Amino acid sequence: MENSITVRDATPADILSTIGIDPLAEHGDATRSDSIHRYVETGKTRVAEMNAAVVGYCVVDRSFFGHEFVVLLTVDERVRRHGVGAALLRDAEHRWATTKLFTSTNLSNHAMQSLLFSLGWQSAGIVYGLDEGDPELFFIAPR
């Protein structure tokens, strides 16, 4: 598979493709599908393409104490560990305007933690009780 990754703004034409690579939305989670529609329509979504196909998406909004926050980062299972997640996070680091950029992931999501650490993100805290038995780890982008 060609490894050339292009990151661009999502358009309404990308909504079905984006839902198709999101495990929750693809399996009928209406809340996730509605969120994807809203994020794309409000211009908060960037998509990654390989070979003219959407293979990942990233949603960033200014929802974390006035700072920007990577709300969702999803990569098609077929191309994980091919640089798509890294390309989307680097794009987020360079595009958004607040002085700090944060994200979070569950303690059980070792792949995301590995990706974040490989790009120089630092631990910023932990919150218990959001997902029972699986604390949420918060990270801040490198400066």
N, C-alpha and C positions, 0 to 999 in steps of 0.2 A: 504494500500500500504506500502510495506517495505520502511523504511526511510534511509537505508544504501546508502550513496552517495560516489561514487568513482570519483576522478578527474584524468584525464590522458591527454597526448598529443593527439590531433586529428590526424587521418590518412585520406588519400584519401577515404577510405571506409566509413568514417563518413560524407562525404559531403552531401549526399542525406538526411540523418537523420537530419543534422544540418539545411539544407534548410527547411525541413519539420516542424521544430519547430519555425522558424523565420517568424513572421506574414507578413513582407514585401516580403521576398523571396517566401514564400508559395503562395502568391497571385499574383505572376508574375512579381515582380520587378527585372528585369534583372540586373540592376546595383548592387543590394544587393546580388543576386546569384553569380555574377562574383566576388564580393568582398569576399564572403565566400570561393569560390574556391581558390582565391589568398592567403587569410590569412591561410587557411589550408595547402596549398602547400608550403608556406614559413615558416611553423613551428611556427606561431604566435598564434595558437588557442589551447585551452584546452577545453575538453568536460567533462561534468558531466554525470554520468550514475547512474540509479537506476534500479534494476532488469534487468541488461544487456541491457537497452535501453538508448539512448542518450536523456537527458532531459534538457540540458542546454549547453551553450558554452560561452566562454570568449576569446576575442581577445585583446592582449596587444602588442603594438609596441613602439618603441623609436621615437615618432613623436612630442613630446611636448617640444620644446626648449631643446632637448637633454635628456629629462626625459621620463620615460615610462608612457604610457597612456592607460587606459582601453578604447579601441575604441568601442567595442560592448560587451554587456552582455545581453544574452537572455535566458529566462527560459520558457520551455513548459508551456502553460497556465494551463494545468491539474495538475501541481505539484507546482504552485507558492505558496509561504508561507510554504514550507516544508523544507527550509534550503538550497536549491540548489544555489540560488544567493549568499548567505553568504559563502557557500563552495567554490564557484568559486572566489569570491573576496579575501577570506583568502588565497587561493592558489596563486593568483596573488601577494598578499602582501609578500609571502614567497619565491617566485621563481625568481622574476625579479631583476636585478642587479643595477639599478641606485639608487641614494640616495633618490629620491622622486618618488612617484607614484601618478598620477592624473587620474581623470575621469571627465565626465560632463553628465548632463541630463537636459532635459527641465524643466522649472518651473512647467509645468502641470503634470509632472511625479512624483506624490506624493509617489508612491510605491518605486521607486528607491531612492528618497531622504530619506525615512524612513529607508530603508535598509542601506544606507551609514551612516546615523547618528547612527544607532544601532550598527554599527561596529567601531565607533569612528572616522570616516572620518570627516574632518572639511571643512567648506566653504572656498574657495580660490578665489572667484570672480564671476562676472557675465558679460556676453556678450549679447548685444542687436543686433538684426538685422539678426541673422542667420536664425531663423524661425520667420516669421512675427507674432508679437503678443504673442510669447512664448519664452522669454529669455532663454539662456543657462546658467545653474549654474555649476560652476567648483568646484571640491573637491580635497583634498589631503588626502592620506592615513595616518593613525596614525604612529608615529615613534616607 
